Amino acid sequence: MDLVKQMLEGDERALARLITLVESRSENSEKIMCQVYSFSGNAHIIGITGPPGAGKSTIADALTQYYRQNGFTVGVVAVDPSSPFSGGALLGDRVRMQRHATDSGVFIRSLGTRGAHGGISRATKDVVTLLDAFGRDKIIVETVGVGQTELDIMKLAHSTIVVFTPESGDTIQTLKAGLTEIANIFVVNKADREGADKTVLELENLVLLVDKKDWEIPVISTVAREGKGIEELAQKIEEHRKLKDPYVLEIRKQRVLDEFIELFSERARTAVAKALKGNVAALDKFRKDLAEGKKSPYQVLYEILSDPMAREALFELILKP
C-alpha cells in the first residue's frame, strides 16, 4: 500500500490517513497493520490515567514539552469519550495542546472510545503501533478515566502513570485494589492545593502493601500547569523504562498474547454479527429462533456449536481474509 510506504518515509499526511482507516476499522485495516507491525517496537509507550479532572491532559502536555526540549519526538493519543449518538470523540486534546500544533516533532490525535471498556479502544492500540512505526520516540496515551474496569492501559503501556489530586482521598480508598495493579508511578497533581501532603501519604502507605518485585512505585507531587515536578516524573518514567525486572518483562511478553486474543475475538464478534444479520442459510433457523424469542441465546449458542454445518459456516466467516 502506497500510504504505508509514504508513512514510513516520514509523511505525516499519510500517517493521518492511515490512522483514519484503522480507527474506522476499514476493510484494509488488518492489511495495514500487517505491513507496519514489523517496523514498530522501538517507542516507549507511556499511559496516563486517573479520575476526571485530575489533570491528565495537563501532565501529558507538560511531559510533551519536556521531551521536546530534550530532543525526543512525541506522539500523543488522547482517548476521549465518544458521543453515544455520532460515535465521535470530543477532541478535547486539540484545545488543550495548541502550543504543540506547529511542532513537527509532535503528532497529536484524538480517538473516541467507541463504547470500549477499559478506557481505550481497539483502534488505540493500532494507532500507537502506527506512531511507533512512524518513528516517534515517546508515545503518550491519555485514557478516559480510571476504575475497576480501566485495566486495559496496563496491557498497552510500558509505563503507566495514575494521576490524582489532593481531593482524591475517597477515590483512592474505593479503587485501592485496581490501582495497585495499574500503576507504575503515582502522581498527585495540583499539589499546591490543601490536602496534597495527606494524599501523598495515603498513596505511599498503599505502596507499602504492594509487591512489585524490584520496582517500588514512586509517588510524585506535581503542579503540571506550572511545570513543577515534571522533570522528576520524567526521570522516574525513564528509570522504569530501563527496568529489567522479570516481572515487568513477563508482562510485556503477555501483552502480545493478549493482543492476539483480542484481535481474534474482534474478528469472531464481527463474523457472528454478519452471520446472524445476513443471509447465511446454515444459520437461518437459529436467527429465526432468536428473533422470535423461541430459544434463549444460551440455547442457540450451544446448538450452533453442536451443528456441523452451522459451525463450519461460522468459522468460514471468522477465517475469511
Helices and strands as residue ranges (DSSP letters): H 2-8, H 12-23, H 29-36, G 37-39, E 44-49, H 56-69, E 74-80, H 92-96, G 98-100, E 106-112, H 122-134, E 138-142, H 153-156, E 159-164, H 169-174, H 176-182, E 185-188, H 196-208, E 219-221, G 224-226, H 230-241, H 246-277, G 281-283, H 284-291, H 297-306, H 308-319
